Structures are given as structure tokens and as C-alpha cells.
Amino acid sequence: MRSGRNGLPELLAPAGSRNAFLGALAAGADAVYLGGEKFGARAYAENFTQEDIIRSIKEAHIFGKKVYLTLNVLTKESELEETVDFAISLYREGLDGVIVQDLGVVRTLHDRCPGLELHASTQMSCAGPESVRFLKKLGVRRVVPARELSLEEIRTIKREEPVEIECFIHGAMCYSYSGRCLMSSFLGGRSGNRGRCAGTCRLPYTILDADGKEISLRKGKEQYPISMRDLCVLEILPDLIDAGIDSFKIEGRMKSPHYAAGVTALYRKYIDYYVKWDAEGRKKPWKIDAEDMRRLRSLYLRTDLSTGYYYKRNGKELLTIGKPGYAGTDEEVLAQIEKEYLSGLPKRKNSGKAVLIPGEKARLAVSAPDLNGSGAPVTVTAEGDVVQSAQKRPMEEKEIEKRLRKTGDSLFAFDDLEVKLTGEIFMPVASLNALRREALLKLEEELLACSRGGEAAESVGESKECPDRATAESAAEERAAAESAAADRTTEKQRPAQHHRAPGEIPEVWAQVTTAAQLRAAKECGISRIIVEETPQIMEALTKEERKSCVITLPHVCRVGSRESVRKLADMGFAGVLARNPEELDILEEIGYQGMIVGDGSLYQWNTAARDLLLAHCDLVNLGWELSSRDMIPLTKGAESRQLLSVYGRIPMMISAGCVKKTAGMCTHREQAFFAIRDRMGMEFPVRCVCGHCVNVIYNSKPLSLHRFVSKKDPVAMSAAGWICSFTTESGAQTKEILDWYKSGGAAGNSSALIREFTESNEFTTGHYRKSAL
């Protein structure tokens, strides 16, 4: 599967601009990933026009390199067609693959263009072989797993569910699992799931213990307890190569061309050095030159570095704690990188032989060596004008060679060039230039044909064609119908009965509870649909009989260590489960689970293609937290009886492998009361430390509440099958008050002091219900 040099991992570099792209090629990247002006997770990078991308694909292929397009954002129904058409148009131009987050985009691209290579973005937070199996069924060929995985977990994925694995080796790290962070979205309206993260994890926060007491990490100074150190794996590079990782990815499409070229060059050096070091029996310890590390640190890196999660589950040593600014740049280093990699177009070396015989057409044969060392050189021959006999001063070989070597702004340069003359000849400079241009053009065409797997340029188009849209859509519709029928057969008996509501009748209210007091309050309110978090309090409070009427939550992240927990919870006699990731959907399908399956909001459905896919696996699905009511309309249409809407509760802003209790030096390995982090504005964000799965959930400082919409009988809210009220830090009395209010739909005579307090003090948020995430 490895596509790098000498069977080594591919070295994949970022390009946020054309200069960064050219610099990465010149510095030794095997592939480059870049984004268009839309649909990529770096909306603030310079990015590329469609024409730029087509040009870059051709240039990369001439050098035997690949180009991957980032489509790694969640995609609304109104954007799906344009996104898919954009990717397919570039595939026809030779695009090597797309990096995708949205399940609907994955499914639609595979249906319409099965030849297009699909890579699952790290934004999918894939954490185990089960999600790989789930995605492979959708046509995914490469997975970029969650950056939080250990090296052993990556080995497990390779062993249990073989797939191409692409891992990050360098650059910025997120505190949250990628794709599971809503903090920027809810605090500033800029969503990381749309490529507009504002970097809220880089701000200062104060940790508060369960009693609200401040915990000082830096006496008298600002502290940054959720800001990750930058990743740098040079010290453990042999371990990653030995683990069988197929592609090494450098983060940084927002960074400068100097960063892209400089970092790529250093990793190229040490990946290539590994070959020699390994061939010599690894007799010397693996060592990174101090000067190379100095150069690396001068290239827009934060002051603190780490080797990431490959050998660490979490810990203070992965964080900056001090101000997470960048180290100073070295102007001398930047100038050197500019000279070596950014001073002009990179050139592919080739050899040539010109034959000039009076009375015959001039010929120039050009050969380009096979860059992978696995085949014969590519050779083409061009014919030019008829060679003239010299009337006065005959041309010399050196003069002709000098003219032919002037390759100008092409991507080629002659390494060896032989000129063979017979007799005394003359050719106009224009004729020599035309001969050279024709030869290099034919060479370019042949190299591009070879890069697409074709024998000749004529076969290229066929090798990159997709089915016509009518055929593709017909096949997709047939598959969707089959999936729907299968879903109906397997879930018909356990799907919650839905009665037809009379006009104006409110949807059924669901309660999602974290504490025993909240559970009791929900029962007192007569709530029949109760989702219980897997907390020590809840598990101790529930009787075996009570489980039969409750839905149990599955882990927020299902890593290898949580697999047995999912199976155990599914076998404990609950009425159903709340699934939060593709791993869990795959496990439930594998064990033939017969209870109700509810999809959480973290199983994003931003378009009908994603919705239909999820509804083939789930009985009901939460509409999620970042869409506006207008964006929800196409998702509810025709699926009203299977969509749930969150109307109250603190939204989970981050799901993190980090642990604020451990950072504070207070880890007990047992889930107890909530901790919190407080920002510069005095807002406090509750933190639940889920010790059973070693995960932190950071909740919003204000609860979501759609009471204003509910009281006005908002049509989208009224069309949902159920309303979810989620409770975290609320008391039993507050829980009961909120549930009673929503059960009545805000009817007159059933007032709530808490709702009035929200309204008067503005201590609540309507989230994105009025305006979806940017």
C-alpha cells in the first residue's frame, strides 16, 4: 500500500498556496494536499482556484507525485451537488484522491464516481478497526485516524482491518478529537467543522475543582490548560515506519511556503536516512542532528514540542501551559530555504539526444528516468524543421546544446544532452526552440499518461471517467431503497411506536440524564423516554427492571479499549442505546443488536445522503447542534417520525483525550463531580471526566434552550418525532421544572421560574437554530 520511495511511507506535505505547493515538491514530498476556494477545512488559507488545482495536478504528475483535495467539512444539502461535481471534475483531470469528512459526501462520491480514491479525514475521528470496516463499505480506501491513537492502536487497525493508514507526524495539535469540537462554533459562530476554527483552545483558562476552587498551574500567571504542544516525531520516526503506516502527513495549510518546504525537506532527509540506517543493521542509536532541530524550531513551531499521543494517553507534558505562541523565526534559515526550494519552478532532470543531418528533419529524443526505480525510462522523439546546409558559418555542437538547454519556465531541465551533427549545418534559433518545445511537450504528455496508468495519452480520458449522472443516480437510488428496506426489516419490531399527532400537539419529550437526582425527576414527570449517561451514579441507581425502559449512552469515543464496554452495555437489558460514532454502529450490526438504536448529534447528518445512511443503521437520529432550522427542513421532510431535536441542555463543546483533572494533578481514575474551566470573561464551562473511558467532555457555559421557538409552535420543532432535554449539572428540582415546561409546550398556566430567569438574564443560548454555523 505504501506509495513513497523505496517502499517507505508516502511523505505528504501541505500546500495553502502555489508557492507552498512548489516548495513542497522541490523539498521532496511524495504527495501534496491542498484545498479549493470552498469545501475545505482551512477556509482562511490562500487556497486554489479550480484552474490552479488542475495546473498543480499536472505539475505534480510530471514529477511522479500525487495531489489530494481536501473536502473535509460538513456539507449542507444545498451544497452537496456542487461539492460532488467539483470533485468529479477534478478527478477527470487526474486528481489522485479526496480527503472527506461528511458521510453524505463519501456516499455520493462513491456512487457517482467509484474510481475516485476516498480518504476518511481525521475530522471523522476514526478510533478503531470498526469505523474502518464501516467506511470501507462506503468505498473509503485510506483512513486518517484520530490523532489521539497510540502506535499500538494503529497497529491493531492495520492487523484487524487492513487499510491504508495516514498519520500526522508534524504540526499543530487540537485538544479535542478532530470533528468533535464545537467550541469555536458556539462561542464565535466559526465552526471547525466548516474550516473556520477560531482556536479557542489556545486561550487562557483557569481550572476549577469540584468545589469551584481555582487550581494554579503557574503561580500568578496566565495558564493554558487545553493548548496542545506542537507535534514532532523525528525522534521516534523509525517506530512509525516500522508500524506500517502508509502515509506521513505534515500539518500546516495555513502556514507559509517556508514552513511547507523546510519541514518537508527535513523529514525527507530522515526518512531517506532510515533506509541506510536500517540496511546497516541499526548499529548506531537513532539520532537527530542538533542543527536540524534548531532549523525546525525556527519554522513557525510553538516553543514546546512533543511526540504526541503515540506513546502517551494524555498528560501535562503534552500541553503548553505557558503562552502557546510561536518561537521566533530565523531569517538566515528562511533565506536558505528560499534559495534552495522557493527560488523558481522545480525542474525534472532528463536526458536528450539531438540528431541534425542536412536535408533531413531535425530530431530530438528526450528521456526521463522512472522516479520510482521500477521501470524503464520514458522516452519520446520529436521532429522539427528540415536541417539546412551551412552557407557561411556552420553551427557548432556547443552552440546548439546551449540553445536546446534553455528550457525556460518549463518543468524540465537537461541533465545530459548529446548533440550529433553530420556535416556543416545551420538551423534558425526559432526552429531549435520549436524542436525543444515539441519534444518537452510530448514528454509531458507521456509522463501524464503514465501517471494515470495509461499506455498512451489517448487512453487517459477513459481511465478517469465516471458513470453518467443518470446511471449513477439510478444505482444510488436502488441501493438506498435496498438499505431502507433492510433497515425496516431489522428494526421494525423495536422502533418506538409513533402515533400520528394531532395538529398543534407537541412532540414526545425525552430526558437525557447524568445523575440519580435527574433520573428520579424524569420519572416523576412521567417521561417514558429516558437516556441515561453511563455514570457511576446512574449505574448504581438503576434496577434491572428499570433498564428495560431506558436508553443507555455508549462511549463518546470508541477506541480499542472501549469495544468490550459497548458489547457489555448492549447486553445489559436496556431498551436501547445512544450510539455516538461509526465504531459503535458497526459493533451493534456485528452482534445483531435487537434493541432501539438512537444516533447522537455527533453522527452528523447535514444532508439527506448522510441522513439516509444513518437511518439505515439507527431507529432515530438527533438532528445535531450546528444547523439552523432552515437547514433542518430537508432532513426532516419524509423522515419526521425518526428525527429528534435537542431543545434544552448544555451542548458538549469538546470531546478530548486530555484530562483537566490529571493536568491539575488530581486524577483519581474514578468519575466523580464535575470540574470546570473558566475563561477570561468569567464564563465557566463544566467538565465531565469520564474515567471509565479516559475522556473529558467540556460543556457549554450556557445551556441551549429553544423555549421561545417551542412556545410559538415553530414548524420545524413541531415536526420532530421527539424533543431531547439533556441534563448535566442541573439539580433534581431544576430538571423537573424544565421537563414539566417542555412537556406542556410552554402552555399558559404552567409557568417556569427557571425559564423566566433564562429569558430575563439571557443566561441561555439558542445555539445555531436561527443561524447555522459559518
N, C-alpha and C positions, 0 to 999 in steps of 0.2 A: 504493500500500500504506500510505502514511503516514496515520495517523488523528488527528494533532494538529491544532491550529488553523492555518488558512490553508495547509494542505498541508505544515506543518512536522512534524518528528518528534514523536511522542507523548512527553509527559513523564510518566514512570511513577515513582510515589512508593511508599515502603514504609509499611506500617502494622502495627505489632506490638500495637496496642491500638486501642480505639474512638476515644479522643481523638486518636491519631496519624492515624487514618483521616479524621476530621472536619477536623483541621488541614490535612491534605494537600489535601483538596477545597477548603477555603477559600483555600488558598495558590495554587491554580491548576493542580493536577495534572490531566492528561487521563485518567489511569488510576491505579489503586492495586492493589498486590499484597499479599495477606495469606494467613495460614495458619490452618488449623483446629487443634483440640486434638491432632490426630495427623497423621502423614504429611507434615510439612513440615520443611525443613532449618533451622529455628530452634526447636528443641524448648524452649528456655528463654525465648522471647518470651512475652508475656502471651497472645497468640493469641485466637481467636474460637470461640465455640460455633457450632453449625450455625444456630441461630436468629439469632445475631449476624451471621453471613455473609449470610443471606437478607435481613435488615434493611438491611445495608450495600449489597447489590446494588441494592435498590430505591432507596435514597437516592442512590447514585451515578448511576443511570439517570435520575433526575429532573433531575440537573444535566448530563445528556448525557455522563457519564463511564463508564468501564469498570472492572470488577473481575476480577482474575485470581487464581486459587487456586494456592498452592504445594503441589505433591505431589512435591517434588524430593528424595526419599530413595529408597534401595534398599528393595525391598518383599519380604518373605518370602512363601513360598507360603501360610502360614496367614493372611496379612494381605491378600492380593490381592483377594479378593472384597469385603471391607469397604471397601477403598480405592476400588475401581471404583464400587461402589454409592454411596459418599459423593459422588464427583464427579458422577455422573449425576443424583443427587437435586438437587444444586445447579444443574446445567445446566437442569433443568426449571424452576427458579426464576429463570432468566435469567443465570446465570454466563456471563461472556464468554470465558473460556479457562482452561486449567490449564497450569502450568509443571511439567514432568515430567523425572525423571532415569532411571527404571527402564524398560528396553526392554520388559519384560513388561507393565508398566502402560500404556505407549504403545500396544502392540499390542492389548491387551484393550479399552482405551477406544475405540480406533478401530473395532474390530469391533462393539462393542456400542452405540456412540453416535457414528456418523460425523459428526454435525453439530457435535459439541463441538470447539472450536478447541484444538489441541495445540501447546504451545510447548516446545521442547527446552531444558532448563535448562543453564546454564553448567557444572553438575555433570557433564554429558556430555563436557566438554572438546572440543567440536567445533572442528576446526582447519583445515578446508578444504572446498572445494566437494563433495568426495567424500562426506563424512559428511552433508552437507546432502542430497545425492541419495539416500543410504541412508535417511535419516529421512523424506524426503518420500514414499517408497514406503510408509511406515507411517502416513501421514496427518498428519505434522507440517507446520504452516503457518508457524511462526515459530521461529527459532533464536537462542538467546543464546550466541554463540560464546565460546571460551576468552578470558579477559581478556588473555592474553598476545599476542594477534594485533595486528599493526601495522595502521595505517589502510589501507595498500596491500593487505594480505591481505584485509581486509574488502571493499574494492572488487573484488578478484578474485572473491570468493564471489558478490557481487551480479551481477557480469558473467557468470560462467560458470554459475551455478546460481541463478537468481532466486528469492528467498525473502524473507520479512520478517526483518529483522535487528534484534535488540535488543541494545544495548551499554551497559555500565556507564559512567557519567560521574562518579560521586562516591562516596566512602566507602572503607571498609577493603578492603585487597587481601590475597590469600593468596600465600605464597611458592611453594606447589605449584600445579600446574594443578588447578583445582577438580574434585573427584571422583577425583583421583589421589593423595590424601593419606591415609595410614593411620597417621600418627604418633600422633595423639591416640588412635586406636583401640587400637594395640598398647602404648602406654605407660600409658594410663589406662583403657582399656576403653570410652571415649566416642568414638564414630565420627562423623566429619564427614559420612559417607555416610548417617547417621541423624539429622543435625541437632543433634549434641551435641559439636561440636568444642571441645576444651579450650584451643585457642590455643597449642599447643606451639611454634609458630614465633615467638611473642612472648617466649620465654625467652632468657636469655643463653647463648651458646655460644662456644667458642674454636676457631678454625680451626687444623688441624694439617696440615703439608705431607706429602709422600710419605715423608719420613723420620721423621715423628712430631714434628717441631719446631713449637712454638707460633708463630703469626703474630699480632702485636699490631696491632690496628686503632685502639685507644685506650689509650695507654700507662697502665698501672696502673688501668684502669677496666673495668667490665663492657662487653661488646660484644654486639651483637645482629645477627649477620650474615645471618640469614634472616627478619628482620622488615621487611615492606614499609612504605613510606610510604603515607599515605592518598592516594587519587586525587581530583584536582580538575581538571576540563578547561575551566573558564571561559575561560582564556587562548587555547585552541585550538578553542573551540566552533564558529566558522564552518567550520573544516576538517571537523568531524564532520558538520555539517549538509550541507555540500557533497558529502560522500562517499556520501550516500543512505541513511544509517542511518534505520531506520523508527521506532525507539523508544529514548529515552534513559532509562536506568534508574539510580535512586539507590539505593545500598546502605543497609541500616540497619533491618531489622525488630526488631533488639534494642535500638534506640536510642529516645530519648524523643520524645514528641509535639512538643516544641520543635524538635528536630532535624528531624523529618519536615516540619513546616510551614515552618521557617526556611530550610532548604536548598531546598525546593521553590519557595518564593517568589523566591529569588534566581535560580535557573535559569529560572523563568518570566519574570522581568524581562529576562534577557539573550537568551532565545530570542525573545521578542517584539521586543526591540530590534534583533535581527538583521534583521527584516523592514524596518524603517526604514533601517537602515544599508545594506542591500543595495539598497533602492529608490533611495537617494541616490547610488548608484554606488560605494559603498565608498571615498569620498574621504578619510575620516579613518581613521587606524590603529585597529584593534580594541583597545579599552582597557577594563579593568575598574576601576571606582571603588575607590579605596583603602579607603573606609569600608565598602563591601560586602565586601571581602576580610577586613577586620577582624571584621565581624559573622560571616562564615562560619567563621573560625578560632575563634570563641568557642563554636561549636556542636559540641562533642564531637569535634573533629578532633585527630589527633596533631600533634605540634609540627612535623613535616616533611611537606610535600606534594610531589606530582609529577603529571605528566600521564600517568603510567603507561607502557604499552608501545606507545602509538600511534606514537611516533617513536623508541623505544629497544628494542633486542633484550634487553638486560639491562645491569647496571652498578651500581656502588656508589651512584650518585645516586638509585636507586630504593629504597634501603634507609634505615632509620632509624639503624642502627649504634649511636647513643646510645639511652638507655632509651626505649622506644616508648610512653610514657604519653600521656594526652590533655592538650591545652592547657587552661588554666583557662577556665571559663565566665564570661561577663559577665552579671551579674544584671540589668543595665539592658536588655541585648539580650533576655534571656529574658522580662522583664516586657513588653517591647514586642510580642514575638511572641505572648505570652499574650493581650494586649489585642486584637491585630489578627486572630488566627486561632483562638484556643483559648478564647474567652470565651463560647461558646454554639454552638448549631446554625448552620451556614451557611444562608443564605437565598437562594432563587432569586427574582429580581425578575420581577414580572409586572404586567400592567395589568388594570384591571377597569372595568365599567360596570354600575351598578345602576339598574334602572328600577322605580319604585314608583308605581302608579296605584291609587287607591281602587277596591275591588271586583274587582280582578284579582290574580292571583298575582304575588308579588314575583319579579323575575328578576335574576340576576347573571351577566353574561358575563365570563369571565376568559380572558386571552390570555397565553401565554408565548412569548417570541421564540425562534426557532430559533437555538440556540447556535453552530452552525457557519456560519451565514450563507448556507445553501444552499437554504433552503426557506421556505415561508410559516409564520407563527406558528401555534402550536397553540391553538385556541380552543374553549371549551366553555361551555355555558349551563346554569344550574341554576334551578329554580323552587322557590319556597318557599310559605309560607302566604299566604292572601288578605290584601291590604293593607286596613287599616281606615281609615275617615274619622275625623279627629281630633274628639273630643267636647269636649276642653278645650284644652290647649296642643299645637298641632301641632309635629311634629318638623322640625328644620331639616337642610339638606343636610350641614352640617359635623358635626352630631351623629351622623348616620347614617354618614358617612365615617369618623369616629373609631371607631365601633363595628366597622365592617367591616375596618378596618386591624389590629385586634387578632388577628393570626394565631397568637399563642401559640407552642407548641412544634412547629408545622408547619415544613416546609422552604421555605415561601413567604413573600414579603413584597410588598406592593403598592408599585410604583414610581409608577404613575399610577392614580388611582381617580376615576372620574366618577360622581356621583350625580344622577340625573334624577328630579325629583318632579313629579307633576301634582296640583295642588290641595293641600289640607291633609290630611296623612296621619298615621297612627300605627301603629307595629309594636312588639310586645314585644321586649325585648332578646333573649330566648331565641329568638325567630323569626329575628332578624337573625343571631344566632350560628349557627343551624342552616343558614340560607341560605349563609353563608360556608363552613361546613364541607362542605356538599354540593358547592359549586362547586369548592373546592380538592381534594376527593376525586376528582371527575370529571376535573379537570385532571391529577392524579397518575396516574390510571388511563390516560388518553390518552397522557401522556408515556411511561409504561412500555410501552404498546403500541407506540408509535413506536420506542422503543429496541430492541424485539425485531423490528422490521421488519414489524409487522402494521398493518393499516389500522384495526383496532378491537380492543378488549380481548378480544373473543370469539375472535379468531384467534391469540392469543398462545400458548395451550396447544399447538396443532398445530405451531407453528413451533419449539417446543422439545422435541418428543417424540423418543424413541429407539425403535428396534425393540424388540419384546418380547424377553425374555431367551431364550426358546426359539428364536426366529428368528435372533437374533444369535449364539447359541452354535452353532446348526447351520451358519451361514455361516462362523463361525470354524473349526469342525471341518473343513469342506470345504477351506478354504484351507490349514489346517495339513497335511491329508493330501496336497494338491497340492504344497505346499512340500517335504514329506518325500519324496514320490516323485521330485520334481525333484532333490533333494539326492542321493538314492540313485543316480539315473541319471548325475549329473555326477561323483560321487566314488567310485563303486563300484570302479573299476579301481585307484585309488591309495590307498584307505583301507587302513591297515595290517591285515594279516590277524590275526584274533583267534581263537586256539584256545580251546576250552572247557576251563577249568581244572578240575582235579580238586578235590574238597573239601579245603580247607586249603592248596591250592597258592597261593603268593604271586603278586601281580600282577607284570607286567614292570617292571623298573626303568629309568627314563630319567635321563640325566645332562644338566644344563644347565651349560655351562662358559664361563668368561670368559678363561682363559689357556691358553697352549700346554701348560704342565705339567699342567693339569687335563684337557685333551684327551687327552694321552698316557696319563694314569692311567685314564681312562674306557675307552680302547681296551684297555689291559692287563687290565682287569676283564672284558672281553668284553661290554661294554654295546653293544647294537645300536641303541638309540635315543638319539642324542646331539643335543642342541640346542646350537648354538654361537652365542654372542653376536658381534655384528659389531664385533669389536675389531681393531686393527692386528695384534696378536699372532696371533690366530686366523686372520685372513685370509691372513697370510703363511705360516702353518704348514700350512694345508690344501692338499693337491694337488687337481687337477681330479677325479681318480678318487675321492678321499676325500669330496668334496662329495656324491657320489651316495648316501652313507649317512647324511648329516647333515641336520638341520633348521636353517635359518638364522633368527635373530630379525630381525624388521622393527623400524623405529624405535618408541620408546615413544610419541612424538607425531609424527603425520604432517602437518606443515604444508606449505604450498605448495612450499617449497624441498626437501622430502624426497620429493616424488612420484616424481621420476625415479629416486631411490635405490631405492624399493620395486620399481619395474619392473625395474631393473638386477639387484637381488638375486634376484628371481623368475626371471630368465633366466640365472642362473649355474650351473644344473645341480644344485642341491641337491635332496635327496629331498622336502623340504617347507619350509614357512615357519611361523614363530610370529607370528601376527597379534595386534596389541595394541590396535587401535582400529577403529571403523567405517570410517574413511577407507581403511584397508588392505583390508578386506573388499570394499569397493566397487571398488577398483582391481583386485584379483585377479579379481573377477567380470567386470569390463570387458575385461581382457586374456585371459580364458578360461583362467586358470591351471589346469594339469593335475596339479600336484604335490599332496602332502598339505598340508592347512591345519589347523594346530593353533591353537586360540583360547587366548590367555593369560588369566590370572586377572583382568586389568584389563578384560576383556569380561565384565562382571558378569552372572552368572546366579543370581539369588536366588529365582526361582520358575520353574515349568515353562513358563510362557508365554515368558519370556526364554530359557530353555534350548532350547525347540523352535525359536525364531527363530535362535539361534546355530548349532544343529546343522544347520539348513538351509544354512548357509554354511561350516561347519567340519566336518572329519572327527572331530576330538576337541576337547574344551574342558577347560581347567583349572577345577576346582570353585571356585577362589578362596581367599581368605585370611581372610575375616571371618565366615564361617558356622561354626556348631557342627556336630558330626557329626549331631546330631538334625535340624538344618535341611537337611542334605545328603540325607537319606533320600529325600524325594520327588523330588529331582533325579536321583538315581542309579537310581531304580526305572524299569525299562524302557529305560534308556539306559546300563547298566553297561559295555557294550563301547566306550563313546565318552566316558567321563569319566576325567580324570586328577586325581590328588590330590598336592599338594605335601606331602612328608613330611620334607624337610630343606632348609635354606638360609636365608640372610638375606632377609627379606621386603623388597621395595622400599617404603620408607615414604613417600617423596615423589618425584614426577617434576616437576622445576622448570625453568623457563626461566632462572632465576637461575644464577649460576656462582660457587662459592666461590673458585675459583682466580682469577677475574677480580676478585672483591671483595678478595682478598688482594694484588692487583697482580701476579699470577704467570701470567697467561694465556699459553699457548704455541700455541694453536689446534691442538694435537695431543694426542690421548688417550695418557696415559702411566700411571703408577702411581696408586693410589687416594690421594686426600686424605681428611680426616676432620673431623668437628666433635665437640667434647667438651662435654657438658653439666655442670651444677653438681654432679651426683652422680659425676662422673668417668667416665661411660659414653661410649664412643667409637662414633660412627656413621660407617662408611665411606662415602665419597662418590666415585662414579664420574663423571668429567667426560667425557661423550660428545661430543667436539668435532665429530665429523662431522655431528651434528645439533643442536649447541649446546644440549644438555640435561644437567642434573645428575640423577643418581639417588642419593638418600640411603637407605642400607640400615639395617636394624635393628642395634643394637649386639650383640644375641644372635641366634644362628641358631634358626630353628624346627627342632624335632626331635620327631617323633612315634614315637620308638623304643619308648616304653612301651606305646603302643597297638598297634604292629606286633607286638611280642613276645607280646602277649596275643591276637593274632588278632582285633582289633577288627572287627566285621562290616562297618561302613561302609568302613573302609580296605581290607578284603579284597574288597569288591565293585567297587572301581575297576578300570578297564582297565589303569592303569599308575600307578607312583609316580614323582614327579619329585624328584630331588635336585639342588638348584641350588648352584653354587659361585661365590664371588666372590673373597674374599681367601685361601681355603684353598691350601695347598701341594699339590703333586702327591701326596705321601705321605698327607696328610690326606684328599684326595679319594678315593684308592684305598681307604683304610681304611673310610671311610663307605660307599662303594659296595659293598664286599665284605659289610659288615654287613647292609645293607638287601637285598642280593641273597639272603642266607641267611634273611632274615626274623628275624634275631636268634637263629638256631638255636644250641643248645648246642654248644660246641666251636669256635665261630667268634666268640670274644670280641673286643671292640674297646676298647683303652685309651682312645680318644677318647670313646666313648660312656660308659664308666665315669666318665671325668673330668666329662663333662656332668652325669651323674646326681649325682655326689658334690658338685660345686661349684655346681650349679644354674645353670651358665652356658649355659642354653638356654631356650627358651620353647615351650610347646605352642600358643601363639597363642590362637585362639578355638575350637579344636577341642572343648574341653569346654564353653565358654560363648561364645555368639555375641556380636558387638558390640552394645552398647546403642544 
